[in-house]
Amino acid sequence: MSKPRLISFNVCPFVQRSVILMQEKGVEYDIEFIDVYNPPEWFLEISPTGKVPVLQVGDEVLFESAVISEYLDEVYPPSLHPADPLTKAKNRAWIEYSSGLYSGTFQLLMAKTKEDADKVIAEMIKNLEGFQKAKQAEPWFNGEAFSLVDIASAPFFIRAEFFKTHFQVDVLKDFPVLQQWSALVRERQSVKDSIVDGFEELLKKRMVANESYLTQD
Ligand SMILES: N[C@@H](CCC(=O)N[C@@H](CS)C(=O)NCC(=O)O)C(=O)O
């Protein structure tokens, strides 16, 4: 099997999902970082959407993080999906749901006014109610087995912690179940290994350059 090559952008949560999964499975892979907002020509030629992650497998190109996860999960066993079709389908739905949380984290990074930031925070909190209700098992989303839902959500928990630590914005404040899950996920070695060097400074630099509300004096 040819060694996959992941095209990445240093602070992208969707790429982080692929990295965590490959770390979990001990997959050997190459990684190439680009500035996705100022992409090289070769990337635009291979990427149908202009977005990362892109996974190159031989001459083939995969895009969309959830699809990349499904592919990697299938070709590098054992699967991190539950075997039961109904549980698996529900997991896929929660992975899709978790993808929606990233527009909130991005909008909060980029919000230029208090009004905009407050609106995004309120929306994120509203979205998290359903997630807390769905997290019935312990320690992971499905119980004992660490799964693709835990992986898909990990970059969100990292970003929620970033907002809490640096800007005293705690979107998980009213969600003890999610707080517990977040702490556990963030302690996982594959998750720690997926964070690029200087991650928090890179995020802050983007916020300052954007004159984001949270970094204003
Ligand atoms: N639904 C996509 C979202 C990927 C995505 O939005 N990636 C961002 C970086 S985190 C990107 O490439 N943005 C560049 C652009 O929108 O032009 C996935 O799950 O892979």
The ligand as a MOL file (V3000), in Angstrom:
LIG
                    3D

  0  0  0     0  0            999 V3000
M  V30 BEGIN CTAB
M  V30 COUNTS 20 19 0 0 0
M  V30 BEGIN ATOM
M  V30 1 N -15.7450 20.0250 5.2520 0
M  V30 2 C -14.3080 20.1400 5.1030 0
M  V30 3 C -13.8650 21.4630 5.7190 0
M  V30 4 C -12.3890 21.7460 5.4620 0
M  V30 5 C -12.0460 23.2130 5.6910 0
M  V30 6 O -12.9290 24.0870 5.8300 0
M  V30 7 N -10.7450 23.5060 5.7160 0
M  V30 8 C -10.3220 24.8790 5.8230 0
M  V30 9 C -9.0970 24.9990 6.7430 0
M  V30 10 S -9.4340 24.5250 8.3680 0
M  V30 11 C -9.8560 25.3710 4.4650 0
M  V30 12 O -9.1970 24.6500 3.7590 0
M  V30 13 N -10.1960 26.6020 4.1090 0
M  V30 14 C -9.7320 27.1970 2.9190 0
M  V30 15 C -10.8170 27.8580 2.1560 0
M  V30 16 O -11.9830 27.8420 2.6070 0
M  V30 17 O -10.5070 28.4100 1.1040 0
M  V30 18 C -13.6340 18.9350 5.7600 0
M  V30 19 O -14.2050 18.3610 6.6870 0
M  V30 20 O -12.5560 18.5450 5.2850 0
M  V30 END ATOM
M  V30 BEGIN BOND
M  V30 1 1 1 2
M  V30 2 1 2 3
M  V30 3 1 2 18
M  V30 4 1 3 4
M  V30 5 1 4 5
M  V30 6 2 5 6
M  V30 7 1 5 7
M  V30 8 1 7 8
M  V30 9 1 8 9
M  V30 10 1 8 11
M  V30 11 1 9 10
M  V30 12 2 11 12
M  V30 13 1 11 13
M  V30 14 1 13 14
M  V30 15 1 14 15
M  V30 16 2 15 16
M  V30 17 1 15 17
M  V30 18 2 18 19
M  V30 19 1 18 20
M  V30 END BOND
M  V30 END CTAB
M  END
